[in-house]
Amino acid sequence: MNERAKILIKSYFAENSLVASDIESFNNFLEKELQQIVEENKDIEPTIIPHNVEEFKIKIDKIWVEKPTITEADGSKKNIYPIDARLRKLSYSAPCFIDVSAHINGVQREMFTTQICSIPIMLKSKFCHLNGLSREELIEKGEDPDDPGGYFIVNGTEKVLVSVEDLAANRMLVEQNSTGVSEFSGKLFSEKGSFKIPHSFEKMKNGIFYLSFTRVKRVPIIILLKALGLTKDEEIVKFISKDKMYNELLINLYECVDIKTEEDAMDYVAKKIGITQSKEIRVEKTKEILDKYLLPHLGTEQRDRIYKAYNLCKLLKKFIMASNKELEVDDKDHYMNKRLKLSGDLLADLFRVNLKVLIQDLLYNFQRIVKRGKFPSIKVIIRDKLLTQRIYSSMATGSWVGARKGISQRIQRLNFLETLSHLQRVISPLSATQENFEARGLHPTHMGRLCPVETPEGTNIGLRKNLALLAQVSEDETEEPLLKSLKNMGLKTLK
């Protein structure tokens, strides 16, 4: 290696940490995602309320996290450093506070701030006491100045959250099947908040295109388009393809020619999924299913239906072109179609599920006391230890939401290189007992992203990987700044 390369590599590692992406992901979780999760569950409405009250709502507003502290036996609070947590077998965690208010008949009754849990803090993140300290200050605090951080301390044990590789959400991948009723199938995972809904596109031997999602199994796509507001055949053809008329499309339009209105289409879907009440109730229930569970990443309101229709047309065009061999089928192992879930994303999943458990517990306690004829204060019925226990339990055992196991692992400290390797590990959710030859193989797109050499022998070969030394993982960005720039350049929204 020549001298210039040595100087460049040294200066790169002097300025950049190997675990910088993980730390950034954790900072993003505490600064942005926590608030977004609270926004998803902002209004809580009990079903049982006192008989003299018309409307009762519990609102949760702002959430924030402080720096790690500990309450001693005498009741005093003081800052806790990682070395104290290791030696005293404590958790290096910070209190998390939330603003809660109760509203009776639209008037605010009480408002208070309460601690809802303690969140484990990643070493060297923005919320860690070690952040920004010099080498001398780190030595003074009992830390190794060369330790990269990027892990947690739970009950005195150093734990690392292993990154998970998964297929990209909100992206349709078309593949060719060797068996089954449909030669080609399109799969899409629509993800928004706590929703992750699988959608599958199929073309049967009679030439009809079907879509399945949640309870809705194999409904013709043209009928769904009509239910979403595209009732004219001319509009459907225009939004699928202006330039070329596909024969398959004509067959599908002819098959659904009897259904003229949105209501007829909704009723057809309702009958298909087995709703047997009166027509009005059938239509209402179908509207709710389409709003909530059909492509929820595009929105869950009534006004979003037409955008869902436009997107379904776009996806149907891709599916037709792939089934006609005009487009190549998608490669699931291409890293363009993969996403990595880092520590921040994994903790967001855990917090989202457990916050719902806390809200259900709060509702249960409130309604139980109301049944006895009392009107409780919200402050009394929030159990702050519930959320903490559930988060700590997952961090300690490694069992995560979505029945995933081995996410949280005890960090390997046999030597410095092994520690660095463990902090950069990436695991695939695929089963180690199945063959999955293509998934285990080295793909050209791993170049510069994943290490081509480091993977274990045996059943886990190719499923347990490591990030490349210079790999950096970018964060999700919001669409607003991009849309603003595109609108300034002349982008117009379809009406």
Secondary structure, 3 states (H helix, E strand, C coil): CCHHHHHHHHHHHHHCCCCHHHHHHHHHHHHHHHHHHHHHCCEECCCCCCCCCCCEEEEEEEEEECCCEEECCCCCEEECCHHHHHHCCCCCEEEEEEEEEEEECCEEEEEEEEEEEEEECCCCCCCCCCCCCCHHHHHHCCCCCCCCCCCEEECCEEEEECEEEEECCCCCEEEECCCCCCCEEEEEEEEECCEEEEEEEEECCCCCEEEEECCEEEEEHHHHHHHCCCCCHHHHHHHHCCCCCCHHHHHHHHHCCCCCCHHHHHHHHHHHCCCCCCHHHHHHHHHHHHHHHCCHHHCCCHHHHHHHHHHHHHHHHHHHHHHCCCCCCCCCCCHHHEEEECHHHHHHHHHHHHHHHHHHHHHHHHHHHHHCCCCCCHHHHCCHHHHHHHHHHHHHHCCECCCECCCEEECCCCCHHHHHHHHCEEECCCCCCCCCHHHHCCCHHHCCCECCCCCCCCCCCCCEEEECCCCCCCCCCCCHHHHHHHHHCCCCCCC
